[in-house]
Amino acid sequence: MRDLVYYIGVSIDGVIAGPDDEVDFYVLGEPFTEWMAAEYADALPTHVRHAMGIDGTPNRRFDTIVMGRRTYDPALGAGIVSPYAHLRQVVVSRTLESPSPEVTVVRADPVAAVRALKAESGLDVYLAGGGQLAGQLLGEIDRLVVKQYPVVAGAGRPAFGAHFAPTGFALDDVRTFAGGPAVLTYSRQR
């Protein structure tokens, strides 16, 4: 069984994007960016990997990405139909037609689709978001890698949608970086 890993950036108050999908308030900094490139290169879009000179880096953690339509749309709007070409790409959407044979669109039950992906052999499955999809898939999430930025957003898109569903996770690791970002790693308590 593969794990479903929600690798996500959040503000101190649990916001993954602003009300209009803004993410420019997340300031990275060099040590943090270097850590992401070294530890989670798989989770970087292909064009970012290329710009960083790490596009030839083999996948170590993930071989599949699952994302919601809102997460996929910025790439599509920029004319990038396969933003994670180094991964198997799955987009959950009721309305999207797949613009590329490299992108599988799941229209029906995302929980069943993720369970099928987890049952396959291979590296773990990267859940990129968004929050509504993460809320729907909460019961399937095995690990969280939360990149917490030292900013309060005040309003925006919550990391797990708006449903009340207390779910226990155990804190496995905390890593801090100059300037205030922290990475908190959790595993599911079952």
C-alpha positions, 0 to 999 in steps of 0.5 A, spaced: 500 500 500 502 506 498 500 512 502 497 519 500 501 524 503 498 531 503 504 536 502 501 543 503 503 550 504 499 554 510 499 560 513 499 560 521 491 560 521 491 554 516 489 558 510 492 555 503 491 561 499 487 567 499 480 569 497 482 570 490 487 564 490 493 568 492 499 565 494 504 570 493 504 572 501 508 566 502 515 568 502 520 562 501 527 564 502 534 560 500 535 555 506 527 553 505 527 553 497 534 549 498 530 544 503 524 543 498 529 542 492 533 537 496 527 533 500 521 534 496 523 535 488 518 530 486 513 535 489 515 541 484 512 543 478 516 540 472 518 547 469 520 549 476 524 543 477 527 545 470 529 553 472 532 550 478 536 545 474 534 539 478 529 536 472 533 530 472 532 528 479 529 522 480 523 521 483 524 519 491 517 520 494 512 520 489 510 518 482 503 520 482 499 527 484 492 528 485 489 535 485 483 539 484 481 543 479 482 549 482 490 547 483 490 545 476 487 551 473 493 556 474 498 552 470 492 551 465 491 558 464 499 559 463 498 554 457 501 548 461 497 542 460 502 537 464 505 541 470 507 535 473 510 531 467 515 527 471 509 524 475 502 521 473 497 526 474 490 526 476 485 532 476 479 531 480 473 535 476 466 534 474 467 539 468 474 539 466 475 535 459 483 532 459 487 537 455 492 532 455 493 524 455 498 525 460 492 528 465 487 523 467 481 527 470 476 523 475 469 526 475 466 521 480 468 519 487 475 521 488 475 517 494 474 511 490 480 513 485 485 515 491 483 508 494 485 505 487 491 509 487 493 507 494 492 499 492 497 500 486 505 499 487 510 504 487 512 511 490 507 515 495 501 519 492 502 526 493 495 530 494 497 537 492 490 540 494 486 544 494 482 544 501 475 542 499 479 536 495 483 534 502 477 535 506 473 530 501 479 525 502 481 526 509 479 519 511 484 517 506 490 521 508 496 517 511 501 523 512 501 530 512 507 535 510 505 542 512 509 547 510 507 553 515 509 560 513 510 565 518 504 569 516 496 570 518 492 570 512 486 572 516 481 570 510 482 565 504 481 558 502 482 553 508 487 547 508 481 542 509 475 545 506 469 547 511 467 541 514 467 539 521 471 532 522 476 532 527 481 527 525 487 525 529 495 525 527 501 524 531 507 529 530 513 526 527 518 531 526 518 539 526 524 543 522 525 550 522 528 555 517 531 562 518 525 567 517 520 563 520 518 557 516 517 551 519 515 544 516 511 539 521 510 532 519 505 528 521 502 521 521 495 518 521 493 515 528 489 509 526 
